[in-house]
């Protein structure tokens, strides 16, 4: 089967709907505070849903069922670490961030340390987010090529340009509303596939799990001292926990939603909403992987060992292939729209966040470009076009790599997640930490990240360290170095720390 006229009409209607939302909100953009933070009146449900839709992206939506099929459920065990993030964030970093009248989270680093650290982190954010956007556009285009046969570079251009248009026109309100609409589509897709397979095979999740277990796919090693082991239960939980605390604390894409809420309590509720929805959606994506494994094992008619060898290289492609080849006309179009939704929600957030960082951290909210939003919208357009260019480069690079999508993201896109997280948590937790201590921790964390990510390619290791340790190792060791240096250097003046560090009573 292939996509029908009805499917294409559904996809076109979805794309036009996103553009219409952007045009609707474009008329309401009267100030930069409105454009970048939605006037700081975003409801906590919408903020939490937007964070999930943004951070999930097409990379996770497509790759996690493929990860389940190829390697088992070990990676999904990491979801146990997500709820642990919220109490830590709500009691430490979030109060310090929310009490400041800031647009970019990197403004905190200038107040706590100095302008050079703010510029450094803002610059890294811009480069890292452009890379992330490229990965997102590539992944969505990769899926669309699987289901439509379109040229991948033309697909990259279509996805990038439409998302750039509605995001640049409507600002953060457009991003948040489209994020939440797209999140509903994503949930719908993650539920529809297992239900359809269950009806087709006459089986349910328990039957799928039994087959999965008999194939040896349900086993997971609880712990290992060997960091080369790809997945352990402990490593998966630590990976999710540290990635989340660093992202929620230091990534403008996520923090911008928390800043857009009207109060600290609303921001705290947003994080609980994010955690609950994340656990739920990842559960459904794991079930999707189980269902697809069962369906294609049944269809192949091969002995289980032969099937596993055959399916492993194709695991990332099975979900989009199932959508177009098996699902009924119209439903296929809706789920292709879900794949687009996963990409466009993240891409739109990246575009708006880049524009806000350019304005806040590099132009210092100056009026040099005029008081209108013309410059801010133009910077969004430039960011979108740069993301399209990055996606084209990644397409070329993937033709020479044997990484799957989960590892591609874990190794390339997570290099600076831990080190930048060190800067924020050193500033919040260590009153003695000054600029020297912060930069020492950042440098140590970056060195560890590079070693974990490219130990085999650059340092001659026989086997790469597991990608799950990129963020935990760089963050923990970087934070230890920062603390150690802070004990040996001159502390900042007390009057410079007021309202910027953690205190149990909530006030400094």
C-alpha positions as CSV (number, residue, x, y, z in Angstrom):
1,X,0.0,0.0,0.0
2,X,0.9,3.6,-0.3
3,X,-0.6,6.9,0.9
4,X,-3.9,7.7,-0.8
5,X,-5.5,10.9,-1.8
6,X,-7.4,11.0,1.4
7,X,-4.1,10.6,3.4
8,X,-2.5,13.5,1.5
9,X,-5.6,15.7,2.1
10,X,-5.3,15.0,5.9
11,X,-1.6,15.9,5.8
12,X,-2.2,19.1,3.9
13,X,-5.1,20.1,6.2
14,X,-2.8,19.6,9.2
15,X,-0.1,21.8,7.7
16,X,-2.6,24.5,6.8
17,X,-4.0,24.3,10.3
18,X,-0.6,25.0,11.8
19,X,0.0,27.9,9.5
20,X,-3.5,29.3,10.4
21,X,-2.7,29.2,14.1
22,X,0.5,31.2,13.5
23,X,-1.4,33.8,11.5
24,X,-4.1,34.1,14.2
25,X,-1.6,34.7,17.0
26,X,0.6,37.0,14.9
27,X,-2.1,39.7,15.3
28,X,-1.7,39.5,19.1
29,X,2.1,40.1,19.3
30,X,2.4,43.7,20.7
31,X,5.7,43.4,22.7
32,X,8.8,41.2,23.1
33,X,7.4,40.0,26.4
34,X,4.3,38.7,24.5
35,X,6.3,37.4,21.6
36,X,8.9,35.4,23.7
37,X,7.0,34.6,26.9
38,X,3.3,34.8,26.0
39,X,2.9,37.8,28.4
40,X,3.9,35.4,31.3
41,X,0.4,34.1,31.6
42,X,0.7,30.6,30.2
43,X,-1.5,28.0,32.1
44,X,0.5,25.3,33.8
45,X,-1.2,22.5,31.9
46,X,-0.2,24.1,28.6
47,X,3.3,24.8,29.7
48,X,3.9,21.2,30.9
49,X,2.4,19.8,27.7
50,X,4.5,22.1,25.6
51,X,7.7,21.1,27.4
52,X,7.0,17.4,26.6
53,X,6.0,18.0,23.0
54,X,9.2,20.0,22.5
55,X,11.6,17.6,24.2
56,X,10.1,14.5,22.8
57,X,10.6,15.4,19.1
58,X,10.4,13.1,16.1
59,X,13.7,11.6,17.2
60,X,12.3,10.0,20.3
61,X,8.8,9.3,18.8
62,X,10.3,7.3,16.0
63,X,13.4,5.9,17.6
64,X,12.0,4.6,20.9
65,X,9.8,1.9,19.3
66,X,12.8,1.0,17.1
67,X,15.0,0.9,20.2
68,X,12.5,-1.5,21.9
69,X,12.5,-3.8,18.8
70,X,16.3,-3.9,18.3
71,X,17.6,-3.8,21.9
72,X,14.8,-4.6,24.3
73,X,13.1,-2.5,27.0
74,X,16.2,-1.5,28.9
75,X,16.2,2.1,27.6
76,X,12.6,2.6,28.7
77,X,13.5,1.6,32.3
78,X,15.0,5.1,32.5
79,X,11.5,6.6,32.8
80,X,11.7,5.7,36.5
81,X,14.1,8.6,36.9
82,X,11.8,11.2,35.5
83,X,9.5,11.8,38.5
84,X,12.6,12.1,40.7
85,X,13.6,15.2,38.9
86,X,10.6,17.3,39.9
87,X,11.1,17.6,43.7
88,X,14.8,18.6,43.1
89,X,14.0,21.2,40.5
90,X,11.0,22.6,42.4
91,X,13.0,23.1,45.6
92,X,16.4,24.3,44.3
93,X,16.7,25.9,40.9
94,X,13.2,26.9,39.9
95,X,12.7,29.4,42.8
96,X,15.9,31.2,41.9
97,X,15.0,31.4,38.3
98,X,11.4,32.4,38.7
99,X,12.1,35.3,41.1
100,X,14.1,37.0,38.4
101,X,12.5,39.2,35.7
102,X,14.4,37.4,32.9
103,X,13.6,36.4,29.3
104,X,16.6,34.1,28.8
105,X,17.7,31.6,31.4
106,X,21.3,32.6,30.6
107,X,20.7,36.0,32.2
108,X,20.9,34.2,35.5
109,X,24.5,33.2,34.8
110,X,25.5,36.9,34.2
111,X,23.9,37.9,37.5
112,X,25.5,35.0,39.4
113,X,29.0,35.0,37.6
114,X,29.6,37.5,34.8
115,X,28.7,38.5,31.3
116,X,31.4,36.3,29.7
117,X,29.8,33.1,31.1
118,X,26.4,34.2,29.8
119,X,27.8,34.8,26.4
120,X,29.6,31.5,26.4
121,X,26.5,29.5,27.3
122,X,24.3,31.5,24.9
123,X,26.7,30.7,22.1
124,X,26.8,27.0,22.9
125,X,23.0,27.0,23.1
126,X,22.7,28.5,19.6
127,X,25.1,26.0,18.0
128,X,23.6,23.0,19.9
129,X,20.0,24.0,19.2
130,X,20.8,24.3,15.5
131,X,22.3,20.9,15.5
132,X,19.2,19.5,17.4
133,X,16.9,21.2,14.9
134,X,18.8,19.6,12.1
135,X,18.5,16.2,13.7
136,X,14.8,16.7,14.2
137,X,14.2,17.8,10.6
138,X,16.3,14.9,9.3
139,X,14.4,12.3,11.4
140,X,11.0,13.5,10.3
141,X,12.1,13.7,6.7
142,X,13.7,10.2,7.0
143,X,10.2,8.9,8.1
144,X,8.4,10.8,5.4
145,X,10.6,9.4,2.7
146,X,9.9,5.9,4.1
147,X,6.1,6.4,3.7
148,X,5.9,8.6,0.6
149,X,9.0,8.0,-1.4
150,X,9.6,11.7,-1.7
151,X,13.1,13.1,-2.2
152,X,14.5,13.6,1.3
153,X,16.0,17.1,0.6
154,X,12.6,18.3,-0.8
155,X,10.9,16.9,2.3
156,X,13.5,18.7,4.6
157,X,12.7,22.0,2.8
158,X,8.9,21.6,3.2
159,X,9.0,20.8,6.9
160,X,11.5,23.5,7.7
161,X,9.8,26.3,5.8
162,X,6.3,25.7,7.0
163,X,7.4,25.5,10.6
164,X,9.5,28.6,10.3
165,X,6.6,30.5,8.8
166,X,4.1,29.9,11.6
167,X,6.6,30.1,14.4
168,X,8.1,33.4,13.3
169,X,4.6,34.9,12.7
170,X,3.0,34.0,16.0
171,X,5.6,33.8,18.7
172,X,5.6,31.7,21.8
173,X,1.8,31.6,22.1
174,X,1.6,29.9,18.7
175,X,4.4,27.5,19.7
176,X,2.6,26.5,23.0
177,X,-0.8,26.0,21.4
178,X,0.5,24.0,18.4
179,X,2.7,22.0,20.8
180,X,-0.3,20.9,22.8
181,X,-2.4,20.1,19.7
182,X,0.5,18.1,18.3
183,X,0.9,16.3,21.7
184,X,-2.7,15.1,21.4
185,X,-1.9,13.7,17.9
186,X,1.2,12.0,19.3
187,X,-0.7,10.3,22.0
188,X,-3.3,9.3,19.5
189,X,-0.7,7.7,17.2
190,X,0.9,5.8,20.1
191,X,-2.4,4.3,21.1
192,X,-3.8,3.6,17.6
193,X,-0.9,1.3,16.5
194,X,-1.1,-1.2,19.4
195,X,-4.9,-1.2,19.2
196,X,-4.9,-1.9,15.5
197,X,-2.3,-4.7,15.9
198,X,-4.2,-6.2,18.8
199,X,-7.4,-6.5,16.7
200,X,-5.5,-7.8,13.7
201,X,-3.5,-10.5,15.6
202,X,-6.2,-11.3,18.1
203,X,-3.6,-10.8,20.8
204,X,-2.9,-8.3,23.6
205,X,0.1,-6.8,25.4
206,X,0.5,-9.8,27.7
207,X,0.9,-12.1,24.6
208,X,3.3,-9.7,23.0
209,X,5.4,-9.5,26.2
210,X,5.5,-13.3,26.5
211,X,6.8,-13.6,22.9
212,X,9.3,-10.8,23.6
213,X,10.5,-12.6,26.7
214,X,10.8,-15.9,24.9
215,X,13.0,-14.2,22.3
216,X,15.3,-13.0,25.1
217,X,14.4,-9.4,24.6
218,X,13.0,-8.7,28.0
219,X,16.2,-9.2,29.9
220,X,18.1,-6.2,31.3
221,X,21.2,-6.1,33.4
222,X,20.6,-4.2,36.7
223,X,24.1,-2.8,37.1
224,X,27.6,-3.1,35.8
225,X,30.9,-1.5,36.8
226,X,31.8,-1.7,33.1
227,X,30.8,1.6,31.4
228,X,31.0,0.0,28.0
229,X,27.8,-2.0,28.7
230,X,25.3,-0.4,26.4
231,X,22.2,-0.5,28.7
232,X,21.8,-1.3,32.4
233,X,18.8,-0.5,34.6
234,X,20.9,1.8,36.8
235,X,22.5,3.5,33.7
236,X,19.1,4.1,32.1
237,X,17.6,5.7,35.2
238,X,20.7,7.8,35.8
239,X,20.7,8.9,32.1
240,X,17.1,10.1,32.3
241,X,17.5,11.7,35.7
242,X,20.6,13.8,34.9
243,X,19.5,14.6,31.4
244,X,16.2,16.0,32.8
245,X,17.6,18.0,35.6
246,X,20.2,19.6,33.3
247,X,17.7,20.3,30.5
248,X,15.0,21.7,32.8
249,X,17.6,23.9,34.5
250,X,19.7,25.2,31.6
251,X,18.1,24.7,28.2
252,X,16.2,27.8,27.1
253,X,13.9,25.6,25.0
254,X,12.5,24.0,28.2
255,X,13.0,26.9,30.7
256,X,11.3,29.4,28.4
257,X,8.0,27.6,29.1
258,X,8.5,27.8,32.9
259,X,9.4,31.5,32.6
260,X,6.1,32.1,30.7
261,X,4.0,30.9,33.6
262,X,2.6,33.6,36.0
263,X,4.0,32.3,39.3
264,X,6.4,29.9,40.9
265,X,3.6,27.5,41.9
266,X,2.3,27.4,38.3
267,X,5.8,26.6,37.1
268,X,6.1,23.8,39.7
269,X,2.7,22.3,38.5
270,X,4.0,22.5,34.9
271,X,6.9,20.2,35.8
272,X,4.6,17.7,37.5
273,X,2.4,17.8,34.4
274,X,5.5,17.2,32.2
275,X,6.7,14.3,34.3
276,X,3.3,12.5,34.4
277,X,2.7,12.9,30.7
278,X,6.3,11.8,29.9
279,X,5.9,8.5,31.9
280,X,2.5,7.9,30.2
281,X,3.6,8.6,26.6
282,X,6.9,6.6,27.0
283,X,4.8,3.7,28.3
284,X,2.6,3.8,25.1
285,X,5.7,4.0,22.9
286,X,7.1,0.9,24.6
287,X,3.9,-0.9,23.9
288,X,4.1,0.3,20.3
289,X,7.5,-1.4,20.1
290,X,6.1,-4.6,21.5
291,X,3.2,-4.6,19.1
292,X,5.3,-3.9,16.1
293,X,7.7,-6.6,17.1
294,X,4.9,-9.1,17.4
295,X,3.2,-8.0,14.2
296,X,6.3,-8.3,12.0
297,X,7.4,-11.6,13.7
298,X,4.1,-13.1,12.8
299,X,4.2,-11.7,9.3
300,X,7.7,-13.0,8.6
301,X,6.9,-16.6,9.6
302,X,10.6,-17.0,10.4
303,X,12.2,-18.7,13.4
304,X,12.6,-16.1,16.1
305,X,16.4,-16.0,15.9
306,X,16.3,-15.5,12.1
307,X,13.6,-12.8,12.5
308,X,15.6,-10.9,15.0
309,X,18.7,-10.9,12.8
310,X,16.6,-9.7,9.9
311,X,14.6,-7.0,11.7
312,X,17.5,-5.4,13.7
313,X,18.9,-3.2,10.9
314,X,15.4,-2.1,9.9
315,X,14.1,-1.3,13.4
316,X,14.0,2.5,13.1
317,X,12.0,2.2,9.9
318,X,9.2,-0.2,11.1
319,X,6.9,2.3,12.6
320,X,6.6,4.6,9.6
321,X,6.5,1.6,7.3
322,X,3.6,0.1,9.3
323,X,1.7,3.4,9.2
324,X,1.7,3.6,5.4
325,X,1.6,-0.1,4.4
326,X,-0.9,-1.5,6.9
327,X,-3.2,1.1,8.4
328,X,-6.4,2.1,6.6
329,X,-6.6,5.1,4.4
330,X,-7.2,8.3,6.4
331,X,-5.7,6.8,9.5
332,X,-2.4,6.6,7.8
333,X,-2.6,10.3,7.0
334,X,-3.4,11.1,10.6
335,X,-0.4,9.2,11.9
336,X,1.9,10.7,9.2
337,X,0.6,14.0,10.6
338,X,1.7,12.7,14.0
339,X,5.2,12.2,12.8
340,X,5.2,15.7,11.4
341,X,3.8,17.0,14.7
342,X,6.7,15.4,16.6
343,X,9.2,17.2,14.5
344,X,7.4,20.6,14.1
345,X,6.7,21.0,17.8
346,X,10.4,20.7,18.6
347,X,11.5,22.7,15.6
348,X,9.1,25.6,16.4
349,X,10.4,25.7,20.0
350,X,14.0,25.8,18.8
351,X,13.3,28.6,16.4
352,X,11.5,30.8,19.0
353,X,14.1,30.1,21.7
354,X,17.0,30.9,19.4
355,X,15.3,34.2,18.6
356,X,14.8,35.0,22.3
357,X,18.5,34.2,23.1
358,X,19.7,36.3,20.2
359,X,17.6,39.2,21.5
360,X,18.2,38.8,25.2
361,X,21.8,37.6,25.4
362,X,23.5,39.2,22.4
363,X,21.5,42.4,21.8
364,X,20.8,42.8,25.5
365,X,17.2,43.7,24.7
366,X,18.4,46.9,23.2
367,X,16.3,49.0,20.9
368,X,19.1,49.1,18.2
369,X,17.0,47.1,15.9
370,X,13.9,49.2,16.5
371,X,11.0,48.6,18.9
372,X,9.0,46.5,16.4
373,X,9.2,42.7,16.3
374,X,10.6,42.8,12.7
375,X,14.1,41.9,13.8
376,X,13.0,39.2,16.1
377,X,10.8,37.6,13.4
378,X,13.7,37.8,11.0
379,X,16.1,36.1,13.4
380,X,13.5,33.3,13.7
381,X,13.5,32.9,9.9
382,X,17.3,32.8,9.8
383,X,17.3,30.1,12.5
384,X,14.7,28.0,10.6
385,X,16.7,28.2,7.4
386,X,19.9,27.3,9.3
387,X,18.2,24.3,10.7
388,X,17.2,23.2,7.2
389,X,20.9,23.5,6.2
390,X,22.0,21.5,9.2
391,X,19.5,18.7,8.4
392,X,21.0,18.4,4.9
393,X,24.5,18.0,6.4
394,X,23.2,15.3,8.8
395,X,21.6,13.5,6.0
396,X,24.9,13.2,4.2
397,X,26.7,12.2,7.5
398,X,24.2,9.4,8.3
399,X,25.0,7.7,5.1
400,X,28.4,6.8,6.6
401,X,27.4,6.0,10.2
402,X,26.1,2.8,11.8
403,X,24.5,4.5,14.8
404,X,20.8,4.2,15.3
405,X,18.8,7.3,16.0
406,X,18.9,7.0,19.8
407,X,22.7,6.7,19.9
408,X,23.0,9.5,17.3
409,X,21.2,11.9,19.6
410,X,22.8,10.6,22.8
411,X,26.3,11.1,21.5
412,X,26.2,14.1,19.3
413,X,23.5,16.3,20.8
414,X,24.2,15.7,24.5
415,X,27.8,16.9,24.7
416,X,27.2,20.1,26.5
417,X,24.0,19.2,28.4
418,X,25.9,18.2,31.5
419,X,28.6,20.9,31.4
420,X,26.1,23.7,31.1
421,X,24.0,22.1,33.9
422,X,27.1,22.3,36.1
423,X,27.2,26.1,35.7
424,X,23.6,26.5,36.9
425,X,23.8,24.0,39.8
426,X,27.2,25.3,40.9
427,X,25.7,28.7,41.0
428,X,22.6,27.6,42.9
429,X,24.2,25.1,45.4
430,X,27.7,26.4,46.1
431,X,27.8,29.9,47.6
432,X,31.6,30.0,47.5
433,X,31.6,29.2,43.7
434,X,32.8,32.1,41.6
435,X,33.6,32.4,37.9
436,X,36.9,30.3,38.2
437,X,35.2,27.4,39.9
438,X,32.2,27.5,37.5
439,X,34.5,27.4,34.4
440,X,36.7,24.7,35.9
441,X,33.6,22.5,36.4
442,X,32.4,23.3,32.9
443,X,35.7,22.5,31.3
444,X,36.1,19.2,33.2
445,X,32.5,18.2,32.3
446,X,33.1,19.0,28.6
447,X,36.3,16.9,28.6
448,X,34.4,13.9,30.1
449,X,31.5,14.4,27.6
450,X,33.9,14.2,24.6
451,X,35.6,11.2,26.0
452,X,32.3,9.3,26.5
453,X,31.0,10.4,23.1
454,X,34.0,9.8,21.0
455,X,36.3,7.5,23.0
456,X,36.6,5.0,20.2
457,X,37.0,7.5,17.4
458,X,39.3,10.0,19.1
459,X,41.0,8.2,22.0
460,X,41.6,4.8,20.6
461,X,39.2,2.8,22.9
462,X,38.3,-0.6,21.6
463,X,34.6,0.0,22.4
464,X,32.7,3.2,23.0
465,X,31.5,4.1,26.5
466,X,27.7,3.7,26.7
467,X,25.9,6.8,25.4
468,X,23.7,6.7,28.6
469,X,26.7,8.1,30.6
470,X,27.3,11.2,28.6
471,X,25.3,13.5,30.8
472,X,25.6,11.8,34.2
473,X,29.4,11.5,34.0
474,X,30.0,15.0,32.7
475,X,27.6,16.6,35.2
476,X,28.7,14.7,38.3
477,X,32.4,15.0,37.7
478,X,32.1,18.6,36.6
479,X,30.1,19.5,39.7
480,X,32.7,17.9,41.9
481,X,35.5,19.8,40.2
482,X,33.5,23.0,40.6
483,X,33.0,22.4,44.3
484,X,36.7,21.5,44.8
485,X,37.9,24.6,43.1
486,X,35.4,26.8,45.0
487,X,37.0,25.7,48.3
488,X,40.4,27.0,47.1
489,X,39.4,30.3,45.5
490,X,38.1,33.6,46.7
491,X,34.3,33.5,47.2
492,X,31.9,36.1,45.7
493,X,30.8,39.0,47.8
494,X,27.6,38.1,49.8
495,X,25.7,41.1,48.4
496,X,26.1,39.6,44.9
497,X,24.5,36.3,45.9
498,X,21.2,37.7,47.2
499,X,18.3,35.8,45.6
500,X,20.6,33.7,43.4
501,X,21.4,30.7,45.5
502,X,19.5,27.9,47.3
503,X,18.3,28.4,50.8
504,X,16.0,26.0,52.8
505,X,13.8,28.8,53.9
506,X,13.2,29.9,50.3
507,X,14.9,33.3,50.8
508,X,18.5,34.4,50.9
